[in-house]
Amino acid sequence: MSVDNISRMGIAEVALFMDETGHQLVELCPVSNVEYSFYQHAAKSLAKVDIATPKLLYADPSLSKLRLEYIPHKVGQDEVAGDEVLSILSRLHCYPPDPTCICICICICICICICICICICICICI
């Protein structure tokens, strides 16, 4: 099993590795309570309305470890400004709040000839 550390930010070590069936996975450990809760609760609900996040494959609460689906392609600037991404952002902002979750979303939009929006959402579910 080959492992590459692909961490770019945050405290968790992020490793890309191949499982015993030959599929690439991303393992994060230790993750924050917020990130753990997001993949355990909020991501499943968002997926039901076509707001994609990496699929949670394994979670270990005692180690604060997550294994996620590996998404191998980068998103280019043209894709970010495209209708599909704007549609996803619209669905995210129209998604009804869950009374058991506290979510904070911060969006930054820059419009110079084209609009680029970056949204970061943090959810804690009880």
CYANA upper distance limits for C-alpha pairs under 8 A (distance plus 0.5 A):
  1 MET  CA     17 PHE  CA      6.95
  1 MET  CA     18 MET  CA      6.23
  1 MET  CA     19 ASP  CA      7.15
  1 MET  CA     20 GLU  CA      8.04
  2 SER  CA     16 LEU  CA      8.48
  2 SER  CA     17 PHE  CA      5.87
  2 SER  CA     18 MET  CA      6.74
  3 VAL  CA     15 ALA  CA      6.52
  3 VAL  CA     16 LEU  CA      6.03
  3 VAL  CA     17 PHE  CA      5.02
  3 VAL  CA     18 MET  CA      7.97
  4 ASP  CA     15 ALA  CA      5.76
  4 ASP  CA     16 LEU  CA      5.57
  4 ASP  CA     17 PHE  CA      7.00
  5 ASN  CA     13 GLU  CA      7.36
  5 ASN  CA     14 VAL  CA      6.02
  5 ASN  CA     15 ALA  CA      4.81
  5 ASN  CA     16 LEU  CA      6.84
  6 ILE  CA     13 GLU  CA      8.31
  6 ILE  CA     14 VAL  CA      5.86
  6 ILE  CA     15 ALA  CA      6.12
  6 ILE  CA     16 LEU  CA      7.11
  7 SER  CA     12 ALA  CA      7.88
  7 SER  CA     13 GLU  CA      6.28
  7 SER  CA     14 VAL  CA      5.13
  7 SER  CA     15 ALA  CA      7.64
 11 ILE  CA     30 PRO  CA      7.80
 11 ILE  CA     31 VAL  CA      7.74
 12 ALA  CA     28 LEU  CA      6.24
 12 ALA  CA     29 CYS  CA      5.43
 12 ALA  CA     30 PRO  CA      5.39
 12 ALA  CA     31 VAL  CA      5.79
 12 ALA  CA     32 SER  CA      8.40
 13 GLU  CA     27 GLU  CA      8.39
 13 GLU  CA     28 LEU  CA      6.11
 13 GLU  CA     29 CYS  CA      5.90
 13 GLU  CA     30 PRO  CA      7.36
 14 VAL  CA     26 VAL  CA      7.23
 14 VAL  CA     27 GLU  CA      6.15
 14 VAL  CA     28 LEU  CA      5.10
 14 VAL  CA     29 CYS  CA      7.31
 15 ALA  CA     26 VAL  CA      6.09
 15 ALA  CA     27 GLU  CA      5.62
 15 ALA  CA     28 LEU  CA      7.02
 16 LEU  CA     24 GLN  CA      7.32
 16 LEU  CA     25 LEU  CA      6.28
 16 LEU  CA     26 VAL  CA      5.13
 16 LEU  CA     27 GLU  CA      6.96
 16 LEU  CA     70 TYR  CA      8.28
 17 PHE  CA     24 GLN  CA      6.01
 17 PHE  CA     25 LEU  CA      6.01
 17 PHE  CA     26 VAL  CA      6.98
 17 PHE  CA     27 GLU  CA      8.22
 18 MET  CA     22 GLY  CA      6.07
 18 MET  CA     23 HIS  CA      5.84
 18 MET  CA     24 GLN  CA      4.80
 18 MET  CA     25 LEU  CA      6.56
 19 ASP  CA     23 HIS  CA      6.05
 19 ASP  CA     24 GLN  CA      6.86
 19 ASP  CA     25 LEU  CA      7.47
 24 GLN  CA     69 GLU  CA      7.98
 24 GLN  CA     70 TYR  CA      6.44
 25 LEU  CA     67 ARG  CA      7.07
 25 LEU  CA     68 LEU  CA      6.39
 25 LEU  CA     69 GLU  CA      5.81
 25 LEU  CA     70 TYR  CA      5.39
 26 VAL  CA     67 ARG  CA      6.07
 26 VAL  CA     68 LEU  CA      5.64
 26 VAL  CA     69 GLU  CA      6.78
 26 VAL  CA     70 TYR  CA      6.04
 27 GLU  CA     65 LYS  CA      7.64
 27 GLU  CA     66 LEU  CA      6.18
 27 GLU  CA     67 ARG  CA      4.90
 27 GLU  CA     68 LEU  CA      6.85
 28 LEU  CA     65 LYS  CA      6.21
 28 LEU  CA     66 LEU  CA      5.75
 28 LEU  CA     67 ARG  CA      6.94
 29 CYS  CA     63 LEU  CA      7.77
 29 CYS  CA     64 SER  CA      6.47
 29 CYS  CA     65 LYS  CA      5.05
 29 CYS  CA     66 LEU  CA      7.12
 30 PRO  CA     63 LEU  CA      7.09
 30 PRO  CA     64 SER  CA      5.33
 30 PRO  CA     65 LYS  CA      6.05
 31 VAL  CA     35 GLU  CA      6.67
 31 VAL  CA     36 TYR  CA      6.78
 31 VAL  CA     64 SER  CA      5.88
 31 VAL  CA     65 LYS  CA      6.79
 31 VAL  CA     66 LEU  CA      7.97
 32 SER  CA     36 TYR  CA      6.67
 32 SER  CA     64 SER  CA      7.80
 33 ASN  CA     37 SER  CA      6.50
 33 ASN  CA     64 SER  CA      8.32
 33 ASN  CA    124 ILE  CA      8.35
 34 VAL  CA     38 PHE  CA      6.59
 34 VAL  CA    122 ILE  CA      7.23
 34 VAL  CA    123 CYS  CA      6.77
 34 VAL  CA    124 ILE  CA      5.98
 35 GLU  CA     39 TYR  CA      6.96
 35 GLU  CA    122 ILE  CA      8.10
 35 GLU  CA    123 CYS  CA      8.34
 36 TYR  CA     40 GLN  CA      6.66
 36 TYR  CA     64 SER  CA      7.62
 36 TYR  CA     65 LYS  CA      8.49
 36 TYR  CA     66 LEU  CA      7.83
 37 SER  CA     41 HIS  CA      6.29
 37 SER  CA     42 ALA  CA      7.76
 37 SER  CA    123 CYS  CA      7.62
 37 SER  CA    124 ILE  CA      6.28
 37 SER  CA    125 CYS  CA      6.62
 38 PHE  CA     42 ALA  CA      5.41
 38 PHE  CA     43 ALA  CA      6.44
 38 PHE  CA    122 ILE  CA      7.76
 38 PHE  CA    123 CYS  CA      6.13
 38 PHE  CA    124 ILE  CA      7.05
 38 PHE  CA    125 CYS  CA      8.02
 39 TYR  CA     43 ALA  CA      5.63
 39 TYR  CA     44 LYS  CA      7.79
 39 TYR  CA     56 LEU  CA      6.85
 40 GLN  CA     44 LYS  CA      7.81
 40 GLN  CA     56 LEU  CA      8.09
 40 GLN  CA     59 ALA  CA      8.49
 41 HIS  CA     45 SER  CA      7.45
 41 HIS  CA    125 CYS  CA      7.23
 42 ALA  CA     46 LEU  CA      6.70
 42 ALA  CA    123 CYS  CA      7.41
 42 ALA  CA    125 CYS  CA      8.04
 43 ALA  CA     47 ALA  CA      6.57
 43 ALA  CA     52 ALA  CA      8.38
 43 ALA  CA     53 THR  CA      6.86
 44 LYS  CA     48 LYS  CA      7.23
 45 SER  CA     49 VAL  CA      7.85
 46 LEU  CA     50 ASP  CA      7.16
 46 LEU  CA     51 ILE  CA      5.69
 46 LEU  CA     52 ALA  CA      7.62
 46 LEU  CA     92 LEU  CA      8.20
 46 LEU  CA     95 TYR  CA      8.46
 47 ALA  CA     51 ILE  CA      5.53
 47 ALA  CA     52 ALA  CA      6.01
 47 ALA  CA     53 THR  CA      7.64
 49 VAL  CA     91 ARG  CA      7.89
 50 ASP  CA     88 ILE  CA      7.93
 51 ILE  CA     88 ILE  CA      6.42
 51 ILE  CA     91 ARG  CA      7.72
 51 ILE  CA     92 LEU  CA      7.32
 54 PRO  CA     68 LEU  CA      6.44
 54 PRO  CA     69 GLU  CA      5.79
 54 PRO  CA     70 TYR  CA      7.53
 54 PRO  CA     71 ILE  CA      7.63
 55 LYS  CA     68 LEU  CA      6.05
 55 LYS  CA     69 GLU  CA      5.61
 56 LEU  CA     66 LEU  CA      7.75
 56 LEU  CA     67 ARG  CA      6.72
 56 LEU  CA     68 LEU  CA      5.19
 56 LEU  CA     69 GLU  CA      7.03
 57 LEU  CA     66 LEU  CA      8.16
 57 LEU  CA     67 ARG  CA      5.93
 57 LEU  CA     68 LEU  CA      5.83
 57 LEU  CA     69 GLU  CA      7.21
 58 TYR  CA     66 LEU  CA      6.26
 58 TYR  CA     67 ARG  CA      5.47
 58 TYR  CA     68 LEU  CA      7.59
 59 ALA  CA     64 SER  CA      8.09
 59 ALA  CA     65 LYS  CA      6.25
 59 ALA  CA     66 LEU  CA      5.13
 59 ALA  CA     67 ARG  CA      6.94
 60 ASP  CA     64 SER  CA      6.31
 60 ASP  CA     65 LYS  CA      5.61
 60 ASP  CA     66 LEU  CA      7.07
 61 PRO  CA     65 LYS  CA      7.09
 75 VAL  CA     79 GLU  CA      6.74
 75 VAL  CA     80 VAL  CA      7.37
 76 GLY  CA     80 VAL  CA      6.94
 77 GLN  CA     81 ALA  CA      6.97
 78 ASP  CA     82 GLY  CA      6.75
 79 GLU  CA     84 GLU  CA      8.32
 79 GLU  CA     85 VAL  CA      7.52
 80 VAL  CA     85 VAL  CA      6.27
 80 VAL  CA     86 LEU  CA      8.26
 80 VAL  CA    116 ILE  CA      7.04
 80 VAL  CA    117 CYS  CA      8.08
 81 ALA  CA     85 VAL  CA      7.34
 81 ALA  CA     86 LEU  CA      7.62
 81 ALA  CA    114 ILE  CA      7.46
 81 ALA  CA    115 CYS  CA      6.60
 81 ALA  CA    116 ILE  CA      6.05
 81 ALA  CA    117 CYS  CA      8.19
 82 GLY  CA     86 LEU  CA      6.99
 83 ASP  CA     87 SER  CA      6.48
 84 GLU  CA     88 ILE  CA      6.83
 85 VAL  CA     89 LEU  CA      6.74
 86 LEU  CA     90 SER  CA      6.61
 87 SER  CA     91 ARG  CA      6.75
 88 ILE  CA     92 LEU  CA      6.64
 89 LEU  CA     93 HIS  CA      6.71
 89 LEU  CA    119 CYS  CA      8.46
 90 SER  CA     94 CYS  CA      6.64
 91 ARG  CA     95 TYR  CA      6.42
 97 PRO  CA    101 CYS  CA      8.07
 98 ASP  CA    102 ILE  CA      8.29
100 THR  CA    125 CYS  CA      6.10
100 THR  CA    126 ILE  CA      6.04
101 CYS  CA    123 CYS  CA      6.89
101 CYS  CA    124 ILE  CA      5.89
101 CYS  CA    125 CYS  CA      4.51
101 CYS  CA    126 ILE  CA      6.74
102 ILE  CA    123 CYS  CA      5.98
102 ILE  CA    124 ILE  CA      5.70
102 ILE  CA    125 CYS  CA      6.83
103 CYS  CA    121 CYS  CA      7.22
103 CYS  CA    122 ILE  CA      5.98
103 CYS  CA    123 CYS  CA      4.61
103 CYS  CA    124 ILE  CA      6.90
104 ILE  CA    121 CYS  CA      6.09
104 ILE  CA    122 ILE  CA      5.79
104 ILE  CA    123 CYS  CA      6.95
105 CYS  CA    119 CYS  CA      7.21
105 CYS  CA    120 ILE  CA      6.10
105 CYS  CA    121 CYS  CA      4.66
105 CYS  CA    122 ILE  CA      6.90
106 ILE  CA    119 CYS  CA      6.08
106 ILE  CA    120 ILE  CA      5.84
106 ILE  CA    121 CYS  CA      6.91
107 CYS  CA    117 CYS  CA      7.19
107 CYS  CA    118 ILE  CA      6.06
107 CYS  CA    119 CYS  CA      4.66
107 CYS  CA    120 ILE  CA      6.93
108 ILE  CA    117 CYS  CA      6.06
108 ILE  CA    118 ILE  CA      5.83
108 ILE  CA    119 CYS  CA      6.93
109 CYS  CA    115 CYS  CA      7.08
109 CYS  CA    116 ILE  CA      6.01
109 CYS  CA    117 CYS  CA      4.63
109 CYS  CA    118 ILE  CA      6.91
110 ILE  CA    114 ILE  CA      8.50
110 ILE  CA    115 CYS  CA      6.02
110 ILE  CA    116 ILE  CA      5.79
110 ILE  CA    117 CYS  CA      6.91
111 CYS  CA    115 CYS  CA      4.60
111 CYS  CA    116 ILE  CA      6.87
